[in-house]
Amino acid sequence: MATRNTERSNGRSSRNARNEDKDRNLVDRFLEVSDGVTEALGTPWALAASILLIVVWALTGPLFRFSDTWQLVINTATTIITFWMVFVIQTSQNRQSKAVQFKLDELIRSIPGARNRMIQAERQSTAQLKRQEQEFQKTAERGGVREVPPEEVADKVRSNGSGR
């Protein structure tokens, strides 16, 4: 009885917790596989294997008299593989992109004087992003430091003996 009350008070039954763990484990396995497949298929060996596959298929043409079925086999295989790869590669890209975004957010948070509003830049409207792009362009033209004329930046660099 005490266990049941504890489970209810946590808002989850042990059955739901086990199902969530199984789902999470399945998702983790899928992510690992998708990363591995993406990495493996981005190699010269994978390209060589695909070329070899096409060459073998072409060489079997006379054996099958270049039939419609012979052509259908390669068309179907390449279509299915392409369809699956879109999802596998997109999953891997989404994870990598999110990881890079977290790293950039951490850098923005750790730099004194950095504008923390930039952390949410990917959620801004196109017009807001365009305004910020123009602001950065003007900053770059001024020597890379906000609200400091380029001459003053050059003087600081010369007096310090470095670009920092």
N, C-alpha and C positions, 0 to 999 in steps of 0.2 A: 504493500500500500504506500509506503513512504516513497518508493521509487516512482510510482505513478504520479503522486502529487508533485514531486520534484520535476518530472518530465512535463507535466501540465503547466507548472509555474514558469518553466523556461520557455513555454510557447511551442515546444516541439516534442513530438513523441519520439521514442527511440527508433521506430520504424521510419519516420520521416527523416531523421538524422542519418540513418543508414542509406536511404535512397539518395539523399543529397550527397553523401560521401561517394556513392557509386557513380552518380552523375558527374560529380567533380572529377573523379578518377578517370572516367571515360573522356571527359573534355580534356583533361591534362594529357592523356594518352594520344588523343587526336592532335593536340597542339604539338606534341613531341614528334609524331609521325609527319605532320605537315611541314614542320621545320626541317626534318631530316630529308624528306622528299624534295623540298625546295632546294636545299643545299646540294643534294646529289644530282639533281637535274640541271643545276647551273654550272656543270663542269664540262670540260672538253670531252671527257669520256662519254657523257650522256649524248652529246652531239654526235660523236663517232658511232655510238650504238644505234642512234636513230637513222643515220646514213646507211649503216650496215643493214638494218632492217629493210629499208627501202630498196637497197640493191638486191637483197635476197628475194624480196617480193617481185621485183622486176625480172630477175632471172628465172623465177618460177612461171612467168607469163607463158612461155611456149609450152610448158608442161600442162598447163590448164587451158591452153588455146586462147589466152587473153579473153576469157569468158566474162560475162557480166558478174558472175559470182566472184571471180578472181578480183575484179575491180571493186566490188562491193565490200570485200573483206578489208581491204586497206582503207577505203573510205569510212567504213563503220568504225574500225579500230582507231583511226586518227581522230575522228569526231568525238568518240567517247573519251579518249585520253585527254584531248583538249578541253572538253567539258569539265572533267574532274580536276584538271590542273588549274583551271581558273579559280576554283574554290580553294584548293590547297595553297596556291601562291598568294591569293588574296588574304587568307587567314594569316599566313606567315608575314606578309607585308604589314597588315594591320597591327600585329603584335610588335614588330620592329619599329613601326612608326610611333606607336604609343610609348614604347620604351625611350626612344629618342626625345619625344615630347616631355616625358618626365624628367629626363636629364637636363634638358634646356630649362624647364621650370625651376629645377633645383639651382641651376646656375644663376638664373634671374633672382631668385630669392636670396642667394648667398652674396650677391654683389651689392655693396652699399651704394645707394644712389640710383640703382636700377629701378625702372618703373614696373612695379608688380602687376599693373594692369595688362602688361604684355603677356602674362601667363594665360590669360583668357583670349588671346588674339584669334585662335582658330574658331572661336564662337562669335566673332564680330561680323558685322555686315560688310559687304563688298565696298560700300562707300567709306566706312570707317577704316578699313584696311588701306584703301587708296589714299586717304588723308595721312595715315601714318607712313605710308611709303613716300609720299611727297615730303613729309617732315624729315625722314631719314635721309632723303636725297639732299635736302638743304643742309642738314647736319654734316653730311659727308663733304659737301662743297665748302663748308666753313672750316674743314680740318678735322672733322670727326668728334668734336666736343660740342655739346649743346650750349648755346648762348655764349660761346667764347669765340671772338674773332680769330681767324687763322693766324694773324700776325702774333697774337698773344700765345697761341699754342706753339708756334715756331720758336718764340723767345724762351718758353719754358723748356722745350726740348734742348735748345742750345745750352741753357744754363744748367740743366741736370746732366747733360752729356748722354742721355738715352731717351728713348721714346716713351718712357713710363712716367 
